[in-house]
Amino acid sequence: MSRYTNSKKVNNDLDFYSPLLEKRGIKSIQQLQTVIIKNPEIFERIQLKTDTYIWKYGDRFYNLAYTYYNDPQLWWIIAWYNGYPTEANVKTGDVLEIPISLEQIIQALGL
């Protein structure tokens, strides 16, 4: 499941994009509406079963997602849950908590 599965498409015609729109000869750009992911309450996090993983040199979020969820596109769940926007923010030896139940974490995120 992509985090964009339920996103609406919107036409963006903000003045910020006017030079680009003029250059391309179009009136607006169609984009996906920003997904709002809620932060689970502490009681929701406590109920989630997680696995502890120690980050090693060469690790990648998408590999962990494939290992735990059988889908590398779900890398963002592990990154978001641990508060790391990118792999560059994770240091060797950092401890990650990986939610085990995909259904529970999707529900906790409000998706």
N, C-alpha and C positions, 0 to 999 in steps of 0.2 A: 504494500500500500504506500503510495507516494503521499507526502504531506500536502500535495496540491490536488488530490483526488476530488475534493469537494469545493475547489476554488471556482469562483465565477470569473468570467472574462469581462474586462472593462475597457472602454475606449479612453485613452489618455490623450488629452489635447491641451495640457498645461502649457503656459507661455514658456516655461523652461525649455521645452522641446521644440519651440517654433523654428529655430534655425535648422534643426534636423528634419522637421516636417516639410519645410520649404525646399530644402535640398533634395528630398525624396519625392516631392510633389504629392504629398498625402495630407489629409486633414487631421488624422489621429493615429496613434499606435495602439494596437490591441494587446493588452497585457493581462496576466492573471492577477486577480486581487490578492493583496497581501494576506497570508494565512496568519491568523492569531492563535497562538498556542498558549494555553493557560498553564500557569505553574501549579502543579499539584500541591494541595495542602499537606502539611506534615503527616496527618493521619492517613492520607492516601499513599504517601511514600512509605510509611511504616508497613502498610499492608502488602506492598509489592515485594515479591520474592526476587532477590538479586544474587548475582554471582560476583565475587570479587576477582578482579583481574589486575595484574601488575604490568604496566606498560613497558615494553621492551623496545630496544633499538630496532627500527625497521617496521614496527607495527603500523597498521592502517585501520581507520575506522571501518572502511568497507569490508576488510577481511574479517574483522570481529563480527560485523553484521551478518556476513555470510555464515560464519561459524555458529552464531547463536540463533539467527532467524532464517537462515537459508536464502537470504536476499541481501546482496550488497547495497542495494539502493536504500536500505533502512539504516545506513550509517549515521544519519542525523539524529536518530533516537538516542544512540549511545553518546554522541557528542553533546546533545542538548541536555540529557539527564545529568551528565557530569560537569556541565558548565564550560565546556571547551568549544569555542567557535570553530577552531581548525586543529588539525593534527600538530601544527607548529607550536601550539600552546601547551601541548602535553610533553612532559619531560620523562626520560627514562627513569623508571622506579615509581612514577605516580600510580596511585591506586585508583582504579575505576570501578564503579558499581554498574553492572550491566543487568537491566531488568530482564528477567527470564520469560515471563508471560507477555507475549506481544499484545494479546487482547487487553490485558489489564493496563498496560502502559498507554495504549491508544485511547482507552476510556479515560484514564487519568489526565491525559493531555487535552481531552475534550474534542477529539477528532472523530 
